[in-house]
Amino acid sequence: MAQKSTIYKVELSVSDMDRHYYETHKLTVAKHPSETDERLMVRLLAFALNANEQLELTKGLSTDDEPDIWQKSLSGELELWVALGLPSEKIVRQSCGKANQVAIYSYGGRTAEMWWEKIKNSTTRFDNLRIVNFSETETRELGELASRSMKLQVNIQDGEVMVSVDDSIVYVTPAKWKDTKQ
């Protein structure tokens, strides 16, 4: 019998001083049976880093042709495609063709570094692609914050990120491996 997704209720408060965005999002997040707490928290962090009224969590791991997070215009145009992990060169290419902007948030320590070394030359032609890496230590600490019902506060200033749940705080320094040219 197939396992069902676990539902998480998240109140995500974003204070992004860099983009002047201050909002609270009430999210119902389905955690796929194969998804770890670490990946779930990276997904929420990626949401916070791109927070917008039109930003949505998708079915993610359940579907191959959707990103983890996306933002569509009111007319249905795909404005932002957000993927997590280490997508193949083919997926990166397809994503850049489908959306105005693509953001990939990689994590996993040495494995992520090896992935980047392998694909970085093939990404230079994509002006709409941004790749950000999170350190293995920071994502592991984020995973430890996960609970079925969370009040998550994310503060962003000068590219530095502070994530807090209750009395626990994790500081994250995203490493920009590739930035857009727009």
Sequence and secondary structure as in RCSB ss.txt:
>XXXX:A:sequence
MAQKSTIYKVELSVSDMDRHYYETHKLTVAKHPSETDERLMVRLLAFALNANEQLELTKGLSTDDEPDIWQKSLS
GELELWVALGLPSEKIVRQSCGKANQVAIYSYGGRTAEMWWEKIKNSTTRFDNLRIVNFSETETRELGELASRSM
KLQVNIQDGEVMVSVDDSIVYVTPAKWKDTKQ
>XXXX:A:secstr
     EEEEEEEEEEETTTTEEEEEEEEEEE TT  HHHHHHHHHHHHHT  TTEEE  GGG SSS SEEEE TT
S EEEEEEES   HHHHHHHHHH SEEEEEEESTHHHHHHHHHHGGGGTT TTEEEEEE HHHHHHHHHH  SEE
EEEEEEETTEEEEEETTEEEEE  EEEE    
